Amino acid sequence: MNNYGIDIWSDDNFIIEEGLAKVNFASKPSLISIVKEIREQDFKGPLLLRFPHITNKQITTLFDTFNNSMKEYDYKGSFNAVFPLKVNQLPNFIQPLLSSGKKFNYGLEAGSKAELVIAMTYNNKNAPITVNGFKDKEMVHLGFIAKSKGHDITLIIEGLNELQTIIAVAEETNLPCPNIGLRVRLHSGGSGIWAKSGGINSKFGLTSTEILEAYELIAENNMIEYLTMIHFHIGSDMNSIKPLKKALRESGHIYAELKNLGASSLNSINIGGGLAVEYSAYERSRFYSLREFASDVIFTLKDIAKQKGVEEPNIFTESGRYISAASTVLITPVLELFSSEYDLQHLNLKEKNPPLIEELNALFTDMTKRTSYEYMHDAIDHMESLLTLFDLGYIDLQDRSNAEILTHQIIKKAISQLEVEDYEELKKLDENIQEKYLLNFSMFQSLPDYWGIDQEFPVMPLTHLDKKPTRSASLWDITCDSDGELPFSSKKPLYLHDINLNKEEYFLGFFNVGAYQDTLGMKHNLFSHPTEVNIVFKDNEVVLEKILESQTIIDILDDIDYDTREIKDKLKENLDTNTYKILKKYLNENSYLKTIWSYNE
């Protein structure tokens, strides 16, 4: 048996019971039961399951942890949070998030004009809006319009030119001015693969000299009352808290210095994002707790405020990955096992076989747990020798086939007989003899961070979790691209089950995919997003809400600016009515495969 690291990455959101992956909430339904209910409605292909209750849990935990730490340290400032829309802008995620966050006054962060329009339209009343990223005059004007609509909005400037633009718009319009924030460029950097987001060479923020120039410019234009926030961000998904402590001290002193210069309305420090998510199924990569994170932020800022004789700042965070990642699971069916030709049913021994083939057959028949390692080594050595003999013309194709099947079966038998803790030697041996699982999804569409930056995602079958997996697994997607593969790794091995797909279906789940994957996904090979479903619980039972079906082929072509009327007209030419009717049906279905041989489905 294998728990696929669920105790490391799941945070008790999902559990294994009775051999099934289950949602650890309400009636604890199995994921496979949810998948079957959706597929009964004729939704085929991959599924993206969203669990709003997990989003609610993350928001509640974030606010409760910070607020409890503030009580513990008698902290005078308030805790506030905004969700950065760049992490996931899709309405099926954002609307339940805003509903869950209403009681906490949870707001939104925008980094583009389109995101700002979303925030202006849907943000909870009186909840904060922060605006990061580079801004032109039009975007600044949108901020003024948002303020006139009653939003609590802060424009965080990335350069002095943006501040000059704010001053110009204030002079040109009669609209109320939004709050102003200064993004500071700290010397302190973060940790992990996004550490370059912070530090003196980062893309964003004002240097010390520019901070002083900005303050003088604000004062000269009688806008001190609007300067309310300083902001920093030292990197997403920080695996260590040590760099944060250094950044907090640096930013805390900048805040205090500005206060003492006369920035009387300055009352907030926005610490950006950075809360890590546990993606690994093999070993922990985050070396701090949320409680430790909150306590360090609060203690450090309280200490600096006391030293400098200024009021303790309100604290803002933008930890989007922490809020969103765990709420979404990608489910994909296995379409085919490409090493099924190594099954014993394909073994075709001759009346007289080469001696090495006879020895392989004996190794397979006589193997015991005690001899597993020895026989496995012997089998691989024999296989190498037989391949050499084939290249020299001394054995034929049937002999080679029999050698491959027997070697594969010996390794599979060894895996099944050895205990899990004995896999270390095995990992070195079975990279070259592994099962290829063809999955009905596009890695480029649904797991772009795996393809782009080698981001790990926990993966686990939905069923058979009470049985030992015996196949070293390499995962292939259905795109026409060799990069669409999650190869087997001896350092982080994935073992799956030996399944007869002619008799049963086998589904894999990819977990913690709710951050960035939706909006970074690309239509490579013109595969669109999977069918999305929000899984909610009413009266303790599962209810499927907001089903958004994967786009049809004709809609995808329309999206990339083809004239779909022309396509239909040209395709209709020279076809009889019945054939065109079938073709039209296919155009109005999605690009994913139904089953591998499903012409008549």
Residue pairs with C-beta under 8 A, 6 or more apart in sequence:
1 420
1 465
1 466
1 467
1 468
2 420
2 465
2 468
2 469
2 495
3 16
3 465
4 281
4 458
4 459
4 460
4 461
4 465
5 280
5 281
5 282
5 458
6 14
6 15
6 16
6 281
6 458
6 460
8 278
8 280
8 281
8 282
8 283
8 284
9 278
9 279
9 280
9 281
9 458
9 511
9 512
10 24
10 458
10 511
11 278
11 326
12 24
13 23
13 24
13 25
13 51
13 54
13 57
13 326
14 21
14 22
14 23
14 24
14 31
14 329
14 511
15 21
15 22
15 24
15 28
16 22
16 465
17 28
18 466
19 463
19 464
19 465
19 466
19 467
20 30
20 31
20 32
20 462
20 463
20 465
21 30
21 31
21 32
21 460
21 461
21 462
21 463
21 465
21 509
22 28
22 29
22 30
22 31
23 29
23 30
23 31
23 34
23 51
23 535
25 51
25 53
25 54
25 537
26 53
26 537
26 540
26 541
26 542
27 537
27 540
27 541
27 542
29 542
30 462
31 49
31 329
31 331
31 462
31 507
31 509
32 462
32 463
32 507
33 542
34 49
34 535
34 542
34 544
35 47
35 331
35 462
35 507
37 542
37 544
38 47
38 531
38 533
38 544
38 547
41 547
43 531
43 547
43 549
44 590
44 592
44 594
45 440
45 441
45 530
45 531
45 550
45 590
45 592
45 593
45 594
46 330
46 331
46 332
46 333
46 439
46 440
46 441
46 446
46 530
46 531
46 550
46 592
47 330
47 331
47 332
47 530
47 531
47 532
47 533
48 328
48 329
48 330
48 331
48 446
48 513
48 518
48 529
48 530
48 531
48 532
48 533
49 328
49 329
49 330
49 331
49 533
49 535
50 92
50 93
50 96
50 327
50 328
50 514
50 532
50 533
50 534
50 535
51 327
51 328
51 329
51 534
51 535
52 96
52 97
52 99
52 100
52 327
52 534
52 535
52 536
53 536
53 537
54 326
54 327
55 93
55 96
55 97
55 100
55 323
55 324
55 327
56 96
56 100
58 322
58 323
58 324
58 326
58 327
59 81
59 97
59 100
59 101
59 104
59 106
59 323
60 100
60 104
61 290
62 81
62 290
62 317
62 319
62 322
62 323
63 79
63 81
63 104
63 106
65 290
65 291
65 294
66 79
66 294
66 297
66 298
66 315
66 317
67 79
68 294
69 75
69 291
69 294
69 295
69 298
70 77
70 78
70 79
70 298
72 295
73 295
73 298
73 299
73 302
75 298
75 301
75 302
75 312
76 311
76 312
77 267
77 268
77 301
77 311
77 312
77 313
77 314
77 315
78 314
78 315
79 314
79 315
79 317
80 105
80 107
80 128
80 268
80 314
80 315
80 316
80 317
81 101
81 104
81 106
81 107
81 316
81 317
81 318
81 319
82 106
82 107
82 108
82 109
82 127
82 128
82 129
82 130
82 316
82 317
82 318
83 94
83 97
83 101
83 106
83 107
83 108
83 109
83 318
83 320
83 323
83 324
84 108
84 109
84 111
84 132
84 273
84 318
84 320
85 94
85 108
85 109
85 110
85 111
85 115
85 118
85 119
86 111
86 112
86 115
86 320
86 516
86 519
87 320
87 321
87 323
87 324
87 515
87 516
88 94
88 320
88 324
88 514
88 515
88 516
88 518
88 519
89 115
89 118
89 518
89 519
90 518
90 519
90 532
92 532
92 534
92 546
92 548
93 324
93 327
93 328
93 514
93 518
94 118
94 122
95 122
96 534
97 106
97 323
97 324
98 106
98 108
98 122
98 123
98 124
100 106
101 107
101 124
101 127
102 124
102 127
105 124
105 126
105 127
105 128
106 124
106 127
107 119
107 123
107 124
107 127
107 128
107 129
107 130
107 152
108 115
108 118
108 119
108 122
108 123
108 127
108 129
109 119
109 129
109 130
109 131
109 132
109 318
109 320
110 116
110 118
110 119
110 129
110 130
110 131
110 132
110 133
111 131
111 132
111 133
112 133
112 139
113 138
113 139
113 142
116 129
116 131
116 139
116 142
116 143
116 146
117 142
119 129
119 146
119 151
120 129
120 142
120 145
120 146
120 149
120 151
123 129
123 151
125 150
126 152
127 152
128 152
128 153
128 154
128 316
129 146
129 151
129 152
129 153
129 154
130 153
130 154
130 156
130 181
130 229
130 231
130 270
130 316
130 318
131 139
131 143
131 153
131 154
131 155
131 156
132 156
132 158
132 183
132 204
132 231
133 158
133 204
134 158
134 159
134 162
135 143
135 155
135 157
135 158
135 162
135 165
136 165
137 165
137 168
137 169
140 155
140 162
140 165
140 166
140 169
141 169
141 173
143 153
143 155
143 178
144 169
144 170
144 173
144 175
144 176
144 177
144 178
145 175
146 153
146 178
147 153
147 175
147 176
147 177
147 178
148 175
148 176
152 179
153 178
153 179
154 178
154 179
154 180
154 181
154 228
154 229
155 162
155 166
155 178
155 179
155 180
155 181
156 180
156 181
156 182
156 183
156 229
156 231
156 270
157 163
157 166
157 180
157 181
157 182
157 183
157 206
157 214
158 183
158 204
158 205
158 206
159 206
159 210
160 206
160 210
160 213
160 214
160 217
163 180
163 214
163 217
163 218
164 217
166 177
166 178
166 180
167 217
167 221
167 223
169 175
170 177
170 221
170 223
177 223
177 226
178 226
179 226
179 227
179 228
179 229
180 218
180 223
180 226
180 227
180 228
180 229
181 227
181 228
181 229
181 230
181 231
181 268
181 270
182 206
182 211
182 214
182 227
182 229
182 230
182 231
183 204
183 205
183 206
183 230
183 231
183 232
183 233
184 205
184 206
184 211
184 230
184 231
184 232
184 251
184 254
185 200
185 202
185 204
185 205
185 206
185 207
186 198
186 199
186 200
186 205
186 232
186 234
186 247
186 250
186 251
187 199
187 200
187 250
188 198
188 199
188 234
188 243
188 246
188 247
188 250
189 195
189 196
189 198
189 199
189 202
189 234
189 235
189 243
190 197
190 198
190 199
190 234
190 235
190 236
190 238
190 243
190 244
190 247
190 274
191 235
191 238
191 239
191 240
191 242
191 243
192 235
192 236
192 237
192 238
192 239
192 240
192 276
193 237
193 453
194 235
194 236
194 237
195 234
195 235
195 243
196 202
196 235
197 203
197 204
197 233
197 234
197 235
197 236
198 232
198 233
198 234
198 235
198 243
198 247
199 234
200 207
204 233
205 232
206 214
208 254
211 254
211 258
215 227
215 258
215 261
215 263
218 224
218 226
218 227
219 262
224 262
224 263
224 264
224 265
225 264
225 265
226 265
227 258
227 263
227 265
227 266
228 265
228 266
228 267
228 268
229 266
229 267
229 268
229 269
229 270
229 316
230 251
230 254
230 255
230 258
230 266
230 268
230 269
230 270
231 269
231 270
231 272
231 316
232 247
232 251
232 269
232 270
232 271
232 272
233 271
233 272
233 273
233 274
233 318
234 243
234 244
234 247
234 272
234 274
235 243
235 274
236 273
236 274
236 321
237 274
237 275
237 276
237 277
237 321
238 244
238 274
238 275
238 276
239 276
239 285
239 286
239 287
240 287
240 288
241 287
241 288
241 292
241 293
241 296
244 271
244 274
244 293
244 296
244 297
245 296
245 300
247 271
248 271
248 296
248 297
248 300
248 301
249 300
249 304
251 269
251 271
252 269
252 300
252 301
252 304
252 305
252 313
253 304
253 308
255 266
255 269
255 304
255 310
255 313
256 304
256 305
256 307
256 308
256 310
257 308
258 266
259 266
259 308
259 310
259 311
260 308
260 309
260 310
266 313
267 311
267 313
267 314
268 313
268 314
268 315
268 316
269 301
269 313
269 314
269 315
269 316
270 316
270 317
270 318
271 297
271 315
271 316
271 317
272 317
272 318
273 317
273 318
273 319
273 320
273 321
273 322
274 319
275 290
275 293
275 317
275 319
275 321
275 322
276 285
276 286
276 288
276 321
276 322
277 286
277 321
277 322
277 325
277 326
277 512
277 515
278 284
278 285
278 286
278 512
279 285
279 325
279 455
279 456
279 457
279 458
279 512
280 456
280 458
280 492
281 456
281 458
281 459
281 460
281 492
282 492
290 322
297 315
298 315
301 312
301 313
301 315
302 312
305 311
305 312
305 313
320 515
321 515
321 516
324 514
324 515
325 512
325 513
325 514
325 515
326 511
326 512
326 514
327 514
328 512
328 513
328 514
328 517
328 518
329 509
329 510
329 511
329 513
330 441
330 446
330 447
330 509
330 510
330 513
330 517
330 530
331 462
331 507
331 508
331 509
331 510
332 439
332 440
332 441
332 446
332 507
332 508
332 510
332 530
333 439
333 440
333 505
333 506
333 507
334 437
334 438
334 439
334 440
334 499
334 501
334 505
334 506
334 507
334 508
335 438
335 439
335 440
335 478
335 501
335 593
335 595
335 596
336 437
336 438
336 501
336 596
337 435
337 436
337 437
337 438
337 499
337 501
338 435
338 436
338 437
338 438
338 476
339 408
339 434
339 435
339 436
339 471
341 405
342 404
342 405
342 408
342 409
343 405
344 405
344 409
346 401
346 405
347 402
347 405
347 406
348 398
348 401
348 402
349 357
349 361
349 402
350 398
350 399
353 361
353 399
353 402
354 386
354 389
354 394
354 395
354 399
356 382
356 385
356 386
356 389
356 403
357 386
357 399
357 402
357 403
357 406
359 378
359 382
360 379
360 382
360 383
360 402
360 403
360 406
360 407
360 410
361 406
363 375
363 378
363 379
363 382
363 406
363 410
364 379
364 406
364 409
364 410
364 413
366 375
367 375
367 410
367 413
367 414
367 417
368 417
369 417
369 418
372 413
372 414
372 417
372 418
373 414
373 418
373 425
375 410
375 414
376 410
376 411
376 414
376 426
376 429
377 429
379 406
379 407
379 410
379 411
380 407
380 411
380 429
382 403
382 407
383 403
383 404
383 407
386 395
386 399
386 400
386 403
387 400
387 403
389 395
390 396
390 397
390 399
390 400
395 403
407 433
408 433
411 429
411 430
411 433
412 470
412 471
412 498
414 426
415 423
415 426
415 430
415 468
415 470
415 471
415 472
415 495
416 468
416 470
418 426
420 468
423 493
427 490
427 491
427 493
428 490
430 472
430 488
431 472
431 488
431 489
431 490
433 472
434 471
434 472
434 473
434 474
434 488
435 471
435 472
435 473
435 474
435 496
436 474
436 476
437 473
437 474
437 475
437 476
437 496
437 508
438 476
438 478
438 596
439 475
439 476
439 477
439 478
439 508
440 478
440 592
440 593
441 477
441 478
441 527
441 530
441 592
442 477
442 478
442 479
442 484
442 521
442 524
442 525
442 527
443 450
443 451
443 477
443 479
443 483
443 484
443 485
443 486
444 451
444 477
444 479
444 481
444 483
444 484
444 521
444 522
444 524
444 525
444 527
445 521
445 522
445 523
445 524
445 527
445 528
445 529
445 530
446 510
446 513
446 517
446 521
446 529
446 530
447 455
447 457
447 510
447 513
447 517
448 516
448 517
448 520
448 521
448 522
449 455
449 457
449 516
449 517
449 520
450 456
450 457
450 486
451 483
451 484
452 520
456 492
457 510
457 511
457 512
457 513
458 510
458 511
458 512
459 475
459 486
459 494
459 508
459 509
459 510
459 511
460 508
460 509
460 511
461 469
461 496
461 497
461 506
461 507
461 508
461 509
462 507
462 508
462 509
463 506
463 507
464 497
464 499
464 506
467 497
469 495
469 496
469 497
470 495
470 497
470 498
471 495
471 496
471 497
471 498
472 488
472 493
472 494
472 495
473 488
473 494
473 495
473 496
474 485
474 486
474 487
474 488
475 485
475 486
475 494
475 508
476 484
476 485
477 484
477 485
478 484
478 527
478 592
478 593
479 524
479 525
479 527
480 525
481 524
481 525
486 494
488 494
496 506
496 508
497 506
499 506
518 529
521 529
523 556
523 559
523 560
525 591
526 553
526 556
526 557
526 560
526 591
527 591
527 592
528 550
528 551
528 555
528 556
528 590
528 591
529 548
529 550
529 551
530 550
530 592
531 547
531 548
531 549
531 550
531 590
532 546
532 547
532 548
533 544
533 545
533 546
533 547
533 548
534 544
534 545
534 546
535 542
535 543
535 544
535 545
536 542
536 543
536 545
537 543
549 590
550 590
550 591
550 592
551 559
551 590
552 587
552 588
552 589
552 590
553 586
553 587
553 588
553 589
553 590
553 591
554 564
554 567
554 568
554 587
554 588
556 591
557 564
557 567
558 564
568 584
568 587
571 580
571 583
571 587
572 580
575 583
594 601
595 601
